[in-house]
Amino acid sequence: MSRGYEQIGVAMTCRSFAEYERMFRLKPELLEAGPILDVAAGASSFVAEAAARGLAAQAADPMYELSAEGIYRHGMTEIEVSTGKLTKLRENFDWTFYGDPERHRAMREASMKRFADDYAHASEGSKYTAAKLPHLPYEDESFGLVLCSHFLFLYHEQFDYDFHTRALRELLRVCRTGGEVRVYPVITLQWDRYPMLDRLLEELRTAGFEASLGLSELPFIPGSKELLRIQK
C-alpha cells in the first residue's frame, strides 16, 4: 500500500450534505439543534442543502473573498488534479460509498455547482463569510453545532500544535454551551493518526470539555474511521 496523499498547500473541500451526514454521523436531533457553522467549508454544498431542508446553517472559508465564478474555476481545476491522484492510488481507498474515481468526481462537481449557485445568490454575510482559523468573526456562543472537515489534523506538517489548539479554542468559543464541535478526520495526509491527538484530548478534558473519538460512517481515506467530538 502507498502511504499518503501528496498535496501542496490546502485543498479546497467540496462535499455534499450526504457526505457530511456520514462523515460526522449527523443525526436529525443534532442538526435541528443548530444553528450550524461549517468552518473551512470550501465549495461544499452542505450549507446550501441544509438551508433547503429548513436548517439554519452558515459557512466560513478564506475562499469566500472570491466570486462564485472564481471559486468554481479553481474548484474544477482542483477536482481534475485530485481525480488523477485518486485514480493512481485507488487500491488504497474504500469505494463503498463513491463507487469509483469517476463517480467520485461527478459527485464533487455536483456539490460544487450546488454551492456556486447558492453562493452567487446569497446576500452578503447571510450564509458565507470570508474567514480563516484561528480567528472567526462571530460572537461567542453563536452556534449549536460547529463542523470542520478535512482541514485540522490533515495538514499537521503545515500547521503546528499551537495552531491546532488555538483553532479548536476558537471553534469552541463560537459554540454555545450545550453544543458540540465535530472535526473529521483525525489523521494526516500520510494516513497516520494525528501524532498529538492524545495530548490534545487530555488538554481539552482538563479544560472542562467532554472530548472523545467516535466512529465515522464514511471511512473513505485509509485510517479515517474516527471523528473528534467535543461537547461544551
Backbone as JSON, one array per atom type, in Angstrom:
{
  "sequence": "MSRGYEQIGVAMTCRSFAEYERMFRLKPELLEAGPILDVAAGASSFVAEAAARGLAAQAADPMYELSAEGIYRHGMTEIEVSTGKLTKLRENFDWTFYGDPERHRAMREASMKRFADDYAHASEGSKYTAAKLPHLPYEDESFGLVLCSHFLFLYHEQFDYDFHTRALRELLRVCRTGGEVRVYPVITLQWDRYPMLDRLLEELRTAGFEASLGLSELPFIPGSKELLRIQK",
  "N": [[0.84, -1.2, 0.0], [0.51, 2.21, -0.85], [1.73, 5.06, 0.96], [0.12, 7.7, 1.9], [-1.12, 10.9, 0.66], [-0.24, 13.12, -1.77], [0.03, 16.57, -1.45], [0.19, 19.96, -2.15], [0.03, 22.87, -0.34], [-3.26, 23.84, 0.9], [-6.02, 21.92, 0.15], [-9.13, 22.63, -1.51], [-12.07, 21.88, -0.01], [-14.94, 19.99, -1.05], [-17.8, 18.91, -0.7], [-20.84, 17.02, -0.23], [-24.14, 17.31, 1.37], [-25.01, 14.74, 2.04], [-22.57, 13.4, 2.32], [-21.49, 14.79, 4.48], [-23.35, 14.04, 6.46], [-22.64, 11.37, 6.81], [-19.83, 11.44, 7.29], [-19.66, 12.92, 9.7], [-21.53, 11.7, 11.27], [-24.21, 12.75, 11.52], [-27.13, 13.11, 13.05], [-30.71, 13.66, 12.92], [-31.66, 15.03, 15.27], [-29.39, 16.34, 16.16], [-28.72, 18.04, 14.05], [-30.98, 19.66, 13.99], [-30.74, 21.06, 16.28], [-29.27, 23.28, 15.85], [-28.25, 26.81, 15.44], [-25.99, 25.93, 12.69], [-22.5, 25.86, 12.02], [-20.19, 25.67, 9.44], [-16.89, 25.28, 9.15], [-13.95, 26.16, 7.34], [-15.12, 25.45, 4.95], [-15.01, 25.53, 2.18], [-15.98, 24.72, -1.14], [-18.13, 23.17, -0.52], [-21.43, 21.81, -0.59], [-22.97, 21.65, 1.65], [-24.13, 23.69, 3.33], [-25.89, 24.99, 1.56], [-27.62, 22.86, 0.94], [-28.52, 22.23, 3.47], [-29.97, 24.54, 4.13], [-32.02, 24.3, 2.26], [-33.38, 22.27, 3.41], [-34.54, 23.48, 5.5], [-32.92, 24.08, 7.62], [-30.89, 26.07, 9.8], [-27.92, 27.36, 8.77], [-24.48, 28.26, 8.35], [-21.4, 29.19, 6.67], [-17.82, 29.34, 6.77], [-14.86, 30.43, 5.2], [-11.66, 31.17, 3.8], [-11.71, 31.32, 1.04], [-13.97, 32.66, 0.32], [-13.55, 35.25, -0.3], [-13.4, 35.43, -2.94], [-15.18, 35.53, -6.11], [-18.19, 33.74, -7.1], [-17.77, 32.59, -9.59], [-14.96, 32.61, -9.7], [-14.28, 30.85, -7.6], [-15.48, 28.55, -8.59], [-14.02, 28.04, -10.96], [-11.47, 27.59, -9.89], [-12.08, 25.34, -8.34], [-12.85, 23.4, -10.26], [-10.44, 22.94, -11.58], [-8.97, 21.9, -9.46], [-10.41, 19.58, -8.84], [-9.96, 18.09, -11.13], [-7.2, 17.57, -10.89], [-7.11, 16.19, -8.4], [-8.66, 13.95, -8.96], [-7.03, 12.57, -10.72], [-4.92, 11.91, -8.98], [-6.28, 10.27, -7.12], [-7.07, 8.17, -8.76], [-4.65, 6.94, -9.36], [-4.03, 6.02, -6.85], [-6.05, 4.31, -6.17], [-6.41, 1.7, -5.13], [-5.96, 1.92, -2.45], [-8.08, 3.12, -1.18], [-11.42, 3.17, 0.27], [-14.1, 2.37, -1.53], [-16.78, 2.04, -1.11], [-18.91, 3.88, -0.71], [-18.57, 5.78, -2.79], [-18.12, 4.39, -5.19], [-16.39, 4.53, -7.66], [-13.48, 6.27, -9.06], [-14.44, 8.04, -11.1], [-17.17, 8.39, -10.56], [-16.9, 9.5, -8.06], [-15.69, 11.89, -8.8], [-17.8, 13.05, -10.29], [-19.66, 13.47, -8.25], [-18.28, 15.36, -6.7], [-18.21, 17.51, -8.5], [-20.94, 18.03, -8.8], [-21.63, 18.81, -6.21], [-20.06, 21.11, -5.96], [-21.2, 22.75, -7.94], [-23.78, 23.09, -6.91], [-23.14, 24.47, -4.58], [-21.91, 26.82, -5.73], [-24.03, 28.01, -7.12], [-25.75, 28.66, -5.01], [-24.1, 30.31, -3.47], [-23.64, 32.43, -5.22], [-26.07, 33.71, -5.21], [-26.61, 34.37, -2.63], [-27.17, 36.79, -0.1], [-24.83, 39.27, 0.99], [-22.82, 38.15, 3.63], [-24.87, 36.64, 4.74], [-24.91, 33.81, 4.61], [-22.35, 32.95, 3.89], [-19.09, 33.58, 4.89], [-16.04, 35.23, 4.57], [-13.35, 34.0, 6.11], [-10.8, 32.7, 8.32], [-9.36, 30.14, 10.32], [-7.09, 30.77, 13.05], [-9.13, 32.64, 13.75], [-12.37, 33.74, 13.93], [-15.15, 35.64, 12.78], [-17.41, 35.8, 14.57], [-19.88, 36.13, 17.17], [-19.47, 35.16, 20.63], [-20.62, 31.89, 21.52], [-22.47, 31.4, 19.39], [-23.4, 29.29, 17.83], [-24.99, 26.08, 17.68], [-23.95, 23.75, 16.7], [-20.8, 23.02, 15.46], [-18.78, 22.45, 12.72], [-15.88, 20.98, 11.18], [-14.25, 20.04, 8.41], [-11.81, 17.99, 6.9], [-9.49, 19.62, 7.26], [-8.22, 20.6, 9.84], [-5.74, 18.72, 11.59], [-5.27, 17.07, 9.29], [-3.43, 18.56, 7.8], [-1.08, 18.69, 9.36], [1.65, 19.03, 9.08], [1.96, 21.51, 8.03], [0.7, 23.16, 9.83], [1.23, 23.84, 13.14], [1.17, 22.38, 16.51], [0.37, 24.36, 18.3], [-1.16, 26.02, 16.67], [-3.29, 24.29, 16.17], [-4.43, 23.98, 18.73], [-5.23, 26.62, 19.26], [-7.03, 26.97, 17.16], [-9.03, 25.08, 17.75], [-9.9, 26.08, 20.21], [-11.07, 28.41, 19.28], [-13.16, 27.42, 17.68], [-14.64, 26.3, 19.73], [-15.23, 28.59, 21.18], [-17.15, 29.93, 19.61], [-19.14, 28.14, 19.72], [-22.1, 27.28, 21.4], [-22.88, 26.85, 24.92], [-23.61, 23.58, 25.83], [-23.68, 22.8, 23.25], [-21.92, 21.36, 20.38], [-18.74, 20.53, 18.96], [-17.46, 19.15, 16.02], [-14.9, 17.37, 14.39], [-13.42, 16.15, 11.46], [-11.28, 14.29, 9.26], [-9.28, 12.55, 11.8], [-6.72, 12.19, 11.07], [-3.53, 12.41, 9.31], [-2.2, 13.67, 6.16], [-0.55, 11.65, 5.47], [-1.9, 9.48, 6.21], [-1.76, 8.68, 8.81], [-2.58, 8.54, 12.3], [-3.25, 11.64, 13.9], [-0.38, 12.86, 15.42], [-0.32, 14.22, 17.87], [-2.68, 13.79, 19.11], [-3.59, 12.45, 21.48], [-2.49, 14.03, 23.52], [-3.83, 16.4, 22.97], [-6.53, 15.68, 23.42], [-6.4, 15.18, 26.17], [-5.78, 17.74, 27.15], [-8.07, 19.16, 26.41], [-10.0, 17.87, 27.97], [-9.05, 18.44, 30.51], [-9.53, 21.12, 30.51], [-12.19, 21.16, 30.89], [-13.97, 20.24, 28.97], [-15.98, 17.78, 27.26], [-14.39, 15.53, 25.56], [-14.06, 13.27, 22.95], [-13.55, 10.36, 20.85], [-15.35, 9.32, 18.04], [-17.03, 6.96, 15.84], [-16.82, 7.33, 12.37], [-19.05, 7.27, 9.53], [-18.14, 7.18, 7.01], [-15.56, 6.02, 6.0], [-13.53, 6.67, 3.89], [-10.88, 7.52, 3.22], [-7.75, 5.9, 3.87], [-7.5, 4.72, 7.18], [-9.31, 6.51, 8.25], [-11.43, 6.27, 10.13], [-12.34, 7.52, 12.41], [-13.8, 10.31, 14.2], [-13.54, 13.51, 15.8], [-15.2, 14.52, 18.68], [-16.35, 17.19, 20.55], [-17.9, 18.24, 23.34], [-19.48, 21.04, 24.69]],
  "CA": [[0.0, 0.0, 0.0], [1.17, 3.5, -0.81], [1.49, 5.75, 2.22], [-0.12, 9.12, 1.86], [-1.67, 11.64, -0.47], [0.6, 14.29, -1.98], [-0.75, 17.8, -1.58], [0.89, 21.21, -1.89], [-0.97, 23.81, 0.14], [-4.5, 23.28, 1.43], [-7.01, 21.65, -0.89], [-10.47, 23.17, -1.27], [-13.03, 20.8, 0.19], [-16.1, 20.12, -1.94], [-18.55, 17.71, -0.34], [-22.3, 17.19, -0.19], [-24.85, 17.09, 2.62], [-24.99, 13.29, 2.31], [-21.24, 13.06, 2.81], [-21.39, 15.34, 5.84], [-24.14, 13.18, 7.35], [-21.89, 10.14, 7.09], [-18.54, 11.77, 7.9], [-19.82, 13.43, 11.06], [-22.65, 11.0, 11.92], [-25.16, 13.82, 11.86], [-28.49, 12.64, 13.21], [-31.66, 14.79, 12.84], [-31.75, 15.82, 16.5], [-28.19, 17.17, 16.25], [-28.86, 19.07, 13.03], [-32.09, 20.56, 14.32], [-30.38, 21.81, 17.49], [-28.42, 24.36, 15.35], [-27.69, 26.91, 14.09], [-24.79, 25.16, 12.36], [-21.41, 26.56, 11.34], [-19.24, 24.82, 8.72], [-15.64, 26.03, 9.08], [-13.1, 25.65, 6.25], [-16.15, 24.74, 4.19], [-14.68, 25.47, 0.76], [-17.11, 24.72, -2.07], [-19.09, 22.11, -0.14], [-22.83, 22.23, -0.72], [-23.67, 21.33, 2.89], [-24.95, 24.81, 3.79], [-26.98, 25.17, 0.59], [-28.57, 21.76, 1.09], [-29.11, 22.36, 4.81], [-30.97, 25.6, 4.03], [-33.15, 23.75, 1.51], [-34.08, 21.39, 4.34], [-35.08, 24.31, 6.57], [-31.97, 24.17, 8.73], [-30.11, 27.3, 9.85], [-26.52, 26.98, 8.62], [-23.57, 29.23, 7.75], [-20.09, 28.64, 6.36], [-16.67, 30.25, 6.8], [-13.69, 29.95, 4.46], [-10.97, 32.29, 3.16], [-12.04, 31.36, -0.39], [-15.16, 33.48, 0.07], [-13.15, 36.56, -0.8], [-13.51, 35.33, -4.39], [-16.51, 35.44, -6.69], [-18.66, 32.37, -7.35], [-17.08, 32.12, -10.79], [-13.57, 32.35, -9.36], [-14.23, 29.61, -6.8], [-15.85, 27.43, -9.47], [-12.88, 27.75, -11.84], [-10.44, 26.99, -9.04], [-12.53, 24.01, -7.94], [-12.81, 22.47, -11.39], [-9.04, 22.57, -11.78], [-8.55, 21.05, -8.34], [-11.07, 18.27, -8.98], [-9.23, 17.4, -12.2], [-5.93, 17.11, -10.32], [-7.34, 15.21, -7.34], [-9.15, 12.7, -9.56], [-5.85, 11.87, -11.22], [-4.2, 11.33, -7.84], [-7.08, 9.18, -6.55], [-7.05, 7.06, -9.7], [-3.37, 6.26, -9.18], [-3.99, 5.43, -5.5], [-7.39, 3.81, -5.92], [-6.44, 0.46, -4.36], [-5.81, 2.24, -1.04], [-9.28, 3.76, -0.65], [-12.65, 2.4, 0.42], [-15.01, 2.93, -2.53], [-18.14, 1.58, -0.82], [-19.87, 4.97, -0.9], [-18.39, 6.52, -4.05], [-18.15, 3.5, -6.36], [-15.13, 4.57, -8.41], [-12.99, 7.64, -9.18], [-15.25, 8.89, -11.97], [-18.39, 8.75, -9.83], [-16.42, 10.41, -7.03], [-15.52, 13.18, -9.47], [-19.11, 13.58, -10.62], [-20.27, 13.95, -7.01], [-17.59, 16.59, -6.34], [-18.65, 18.56, -9.41], [-22.34, 18.35, -8.48], [-21.61, 19.55, -4.94], [-19.52, 22.44, -6.21], [-22.2, 23.53, -8.7], [-24.85, 23.45, -5.97], [-22.57, 25.54, -3.75], [-21.69, 28.05, -6.5], [-25.34, 28.61, -7.4], [-26.25, 29.25, -3.76], [-23.16, 31.37, -3.09], [-23.83, 33.57, -6.12], [-27.35, 34.36, -4.94], [-26.75, 34.68, -1.2], [-26.86, 38.18, 0.25], [-23.52, 39.35, 1.64], [-22.77, 37.87, 5.06], [-26.02, 35.89, 5.23], [-24.54, 32.4, 4.78], [-20.95, 32.68, 3.6], [-18.23, 34.62, 5.44], [-14.61, 35.03, 4.34], [-12.66, 33.94, 7.41], [-9.98, 31.5, 8.48], [-8.87, 29.84, 11.66], [-7.83, 30.63, 14.31], [-9.96, 33.8, 14.07], [-13.66, 33.73, 13.27], [-15.85, 36.89, 13.09], [-18.73, 35.54, 15.14], [-20.0, 36.36, 18.6], [-19.37, 33.97, 21.49], [-21.78, 31.02, 21.68], [-23.42, 31.7, 18.31], [-23.84, 28.11, 17.1], [-25.22, 24.86, 18.44], [-23.11, 22.69, 16.12], [-19.7, 23.57, 14.67], [-18.14, 21.36, 11.99], [-14.67, 21.29, 10.42], [-13.96, 18.85, 7.61], [-10.63, 17.87, 6.04], [-8.52, 20.7, 7.41], [-7.44, 20.35, 11.05], [-5.05, 17.42, 11.69], [-4.83, 16.59, 7.98], [-2.27, 19.35, 7.35], [-0.29, 18.97, 10.57], [3.02, 19.44, 8.74], [1.91, 22.94, 7.72], [0.14, 23.88, 10.97], [1.78, 23.19, 14.33], [0.24, 22.04, 17.6], [-0.18, 25.6, 18.85], [-2.25, 26.43, 15.77], [-4.45, 23.4, 16.37], [-5.1, 24.3, 20.0], [-5.91, 27.91, 19.1], [-8.16, 26.77, 16.25], [-10.1, 24.38, 18.47], [-10.45, 27.03, 21.18], [-11.93, 29.33, 18.54], [-14.38, 26.68, 17.35], [-15.4, 26.17, 20.97], [-15.71, 29.92, 21.57], [-18.37, 30.29, 18.88], [-20.12, 27.09, 20.01], [-22.81, 27.62, 22.63], [-22.87, 25.86, 25.99], [-24.54, 22.51, 25.5], [-23.49, 22.46, 21.85], [-20.88, 20.38, 20.07], [-17.81, 20.71, 17.85], [-17.02, 17.88, 15.44], [-13.82, 17.52, 13.42], [-13.16, 14.91, 10.73], [-10.85, 13.13, 10.04], [-8.25, 12.83, 12.81], [-5.48, 11.64, 10.5], [-2.72, 13.31, 8.5], [-2.15, 13.33, 4.74], [0.2, 10.39, 5.36], [-2.85, 8.46, 6.67], [-1.43, 8.31, 10.18], [-3.31, 9.26, 13.34], [-2.58, 12.87, 14.28], [0.54, 12.41, 16.47], [-0.52, 14.91, 19.15], [-4.1, 13.68, 19.44], [-3.79, 12.09, 22.89], [-2.2, 15.24, 24.31], [-4.91, 17.34, 22.72], [-7.71, 15.19, 24.13], [-6.18, 15.38, 27.61], [-5.87, 19.17, 27.44], [-9.48, 19.55, 26.3], [-10.71, 17.34, 29.14], [-8.59, 19.21, 31.67], [-10.18, 22.43, 30.41], [-13.6, 21.01, 31.24], [-14.8, 19.81, 27.85], [-16.12, 16.34, 27.04], [-13.74, 15.26, 24.28], [-13.99, 11.84, 22.68], [-13.49, 9.94, 19.46], [-16.47, 8.49, 17.62], [-16.84, 6.3, 14.55], [-17.41, 7.94, 11.19], [-19.74, 6.34, 8.65], [-17.6, 7.34, 5.66], [-14.11, 5.83, 6.1], [-13.01, 6.59, 2.53], [-9.41, 7.62, 3.27], [-7.19, 4.9, 4.77], [-7.33, 5.11, 8.56], [-10.18, 7.66, 8.6], [-12.66, 5.75, 10.74], [-12.72, 8.24, 13.62], [-14.02, 11.76, 14.22], [-13.39, 14.11, 17.11], [-16.39, 15.16, 19.23], [-16.1, 17.99, 21.75], [-19.14, 18.79, 23.87], [-19.2, 22.21, 25.51]],
  "C": [[0.87, 1.25, 0.0], [0.83, 4.19, 0.5], [1.35, 7.24, 1.97], [-0.57, 9.68, 0.54], [-0.85, 12.91, -0.62], [-0.25, 15.52, -2.22], [0.12, 18.99, -1.23], [-0.16, 22.24, -1.5], [-2.2, 23.09, 0.65], [-5.51, 23.12, 0.3], [-8.36, 22.26, -0.51], [-11.45, 22.01, -1.15], [-14.29, 21.06, -0.63], [-16.97, 18.89, -1.75], [-20.02, 18.03, -0.11], [-22.86, 16.99, 1.21], [-24.8, 15.61, 3.01], [-23.64, 12.84, 2.85], [-21.03, 13.57, 4.23], [-22.16, 14.46, 6.84], [-23.34, 11.95, 7.76], [-20.56, 10.43, 7.78], [-18.68, 12.07, 9.39], [-20.9, 12.7, 11.86], [-23.69, 11.99, 12.42], [-26.58, 13.27, 11.88], [-29.44, 13.85, 13.25], [-31.7, 15.65, 14.09], [-30.54, 16.75, 16.67], [-28.28, 18.33, 15.25], [-29.9, 20.11, 13.41], [-31.81, 21.39, 15.57], [-29.52, 23.02, 17.16], [-28.64, 25.7, 16.03], [-26.33, 26.22, 13.95], [-23.77, 26.07, 11.68], [-20.47, 25.53, 10.74], [-17.98, 25.64, 8.48], [-14.66, 25.36, 8.12], [-13.96, 24.86, 5.27], [-15.85, 24.64, 2.7], [-15.91, 25.58, -0.12], [-18.07, 23.58, -1.77], [-20.51, 22.66, -0.2], [-23.64, 21.96, 0.54], [-24.62, 22.45, 3.32], [-26.13, 25.04, 2.85], [-28.05, 24.1, 0.76], [-29.25, 21.81, 2.45], [-30.24, 23.4, 4.77], [-32.21, 25.1, 3.3], [-33.98, 22.81, 2.37], [-34.68, 22.18, 5.52], [-34.19, 24.44, 7.77], [-31.2, 25.49, 8.65], [-28.63, 26.93, 9.81], [-25.74, 28.1, 7.93], [-22.23, 28.55, 7.51], [-19.03, 29.73, 6.4], [-15.51, 29.62, 6.04], [-12.99, 31.16, 3.85], [-11.26, 32.42, 1.67], [-13.2, 32.3, -0.69], [-14.82, 34.94, -0.19], [-13.28, 36.6, -2.33], [-14.97, 35.32, -4.84], [-16.9, 33.98, -6.86], [-17.94, 31.78, -8.55], [-15.63, 31.78, -10.51], [-13.4, 31.07, -8.56], [-14.51, 28.41, -7.7], [-14.68, 27.05, -10.38], [-11.76, 27.06, -11.06], [-10.82, 25.54, -8.69], [-12.48, 23.0, -9.07], [-11.39, 22.01, -11.67], [-8.58, 21.6, -10.69], [-9.17, 19.65, -8.43], [-10.36, 17.45, -10.06], [-7.94, 16.78, -11.66], [-6.16, 16.0, -9.31], [-7.86, 13.89, -7.9], [-8.0, 11.88, -10.13], [-5.07, 11.21, -10.11], [-4.95, 10.12, -7.28], [-7.06, 7.95, -7.46], [-5.76, 6.24, -9.55], [-3.3, 5.51, -7.85], [-5.24, 4.61, -5.18], [-7.44, 2.55, -5.07], [-6.33, 0.71, -2.85], [-7.11, 2.69, -0.37], [-10.47, 2.8, -0.57], [-13.72, 3.04, -0.47], [-16.46, 2.52, -2.3], [-19.18, 2.66, -1.11], [-19.79, 5.58, -2.3], [-18.45, 5.64, -5.3], [-16.83, 3.43, -7.08], [-14.7, 6.02, -8.58], [-13.87, 8.56, -10.04], [-16.56, 9.3, -11.29], [-18.05, 9.72, -8.7], [-16.27, 11.82, -7.63], [-16.87, 13.83, -9.77], [-19.82, 14.14, -9.39], [-19.61, 15.25, -6.55], [-18.09, 17.75, -7.21], [-20.09, 18.99, -9.11], [-22.42, 19.17, -7.2], [-21.12, 20.98, -5.17], [-20.51, 23.31, -6.98], [-23.33, 23.99, -7.78], [-24.38, 24.58, -5.06], [-22.5, 26.85, -4.52], [-22.99, 28.77, -6.81], [-25.88, 29.32, -6.16], [-25.41, 30.45, -3.35], [-23.39, 32.62, -3.93], [-25.09, 34.37, -5.79], [-27.56, 34.74, -3.47], [-26.41, 36.15, -0.96], [-25.59, 38.19, 1.09], [-23.62, 39.13, 3.14], [-23.9, 37.02, 5.6], [-25.69, 34.42, 5.51], [-23.04, 32.18, 4.73], [-20.07, 33.86, 4.03], [-16.77, 34.28, 5.15], [-13.88, 35.11, 5.67], [-11.83, 32.68, 7.48], [-9.55, 31.37, 9.92], [-7.45, 30.35, 11.82], [-8.68, 31.83, 14.71], [-11.24, 33.78, 13.25], [-14.47, 34.96, 13.71], [-17.27, 36.7, 13.61], [-18.71, 35.82, 16.64], [-19.82, 35.04, 19.36], [-20.7, 33.21, 21.48], [-22.87, 31.29, 20.63], [-24.05, 30.46, 17.68], [-24.01, 26.9, 18.01], [-24.37, 23.69, 17.97], [-22.07, 23.34, 15.22], [-18.94, 22.4, 14.05], [-16.88, 21.85, 11.3], [-14.2, 20.02, 9.73], [-12.67, 19.0, 6.81], [-9.73, 19.11, 6.06], [-7.66, 20.48, 8.65], [-6.93, 18.91, 11.05], [-4.48, 16.97, 10.34], [-3.53, 17.26, 7.54], [-1.31, 19.66, 8.5], [1.13, 19.37, 10.26], [3.09, 20.93, 8.4], [1.48, 23.78, 8.93], [0.53, 23.14, 12.26], [0.72, 22.97, 15.41], [-0.4, 23.29, 18.19], [-1.33, 26.11, 17.97], [-3.48, 25.58, 16.02], [-5.18, 23.71, 17.67], [-5.84, 25.63, 19.91], [-7.14, 27.77, 18.2], [-9.32, 26.09, 16.97], [-10.71, 25.28, 19.54], [-11.41, 28.01, 20.5], [-13.24, 28.66, 18.12], [-15.26, 26.54, 18.59], [-15.94, 27.52, 21.45], [-17.04, 30.25, 20.9], [-19.47, 29.24, 19.05], [-20.8, 27.4, 21.35], [-22.68, 26.51, 23.67], [-23.97, 24.83, 25.73], [-24.44, 22.07, 24.06], [-22.31, 21.54, 21.64], [-20.05, 20.81, 18.88], [-17.42, 19.33, 17.35], [-15.99, 18.14, 14.35], [-13.55, 16.15, 12.79], [-12.24, 15.18, 9.56], [-9.81, 13.53, 11.08], [-6.92, 12.22, 12.38], [-4.77, 12.71, 9.69], [-2.81, 12.89, 7.02], [-1.35, 12.06, 4.48], [-0.61, 9.2, 5.87], [-2.48, 7.88, 8.04], [-2.3, 9.11, 11.14], [-2.53, 10.51, 13.74], [-1.71, 12.61, 15.5], [0.33, 13.05, 17.83], [-1.96, 14.75, 19.66], [-4.35, 13.36, 20.91], [-3.54, 13.28, 23.8], [-3.34, 16.25, 24.17], [-6.18, 16.95, 23.47], [-7.58, 15.45, 25.63], [-6.32, 16.85, 27.97], [-7.32, 19.66, 27.36], [-10.26, 19.08, 27.53], [-10.32, 18.09, 30.4], [-9.25, 20.58, 31.7], [-11.68, 22.36, 30.66], [-14.53, 20.6, 30.12], [-14.89, 18.29, 27.81], [-15.59, 16.04, 25.64], [-13.6, 13.75, 24.08], [-13.89, 11.58, 21.18], [-14.69, 9.05, 19.16], [-16.18, 7.88, 16.26], [-17.54, 7.08, 13.45], [-18.1, 6.86, 10.35], [-19.28, 6.49, 7.21], [-16.07, 7.22, 5.69], [-13.46, 5.64, 4.73], [-11.48, 6.57, 2.5], [-8.88, 6.53, 4.2], [-6.99, 5.44, 6.18], [-8.3, 6.17, 9.06], [-11.49, 7.24, 9.27], [-13.18, 6.59, 11.91], [-12.95, 9.73, 13.35], [-13.87, 12.23, 15.65], [-14.7, 14.81, 17.49], [-16.01, 15.91, 20.5], [-17.41, 18.62, 22.17], [-18.81, 19.91, 24.85], [-20.19, 22.34, 26.64]]
}
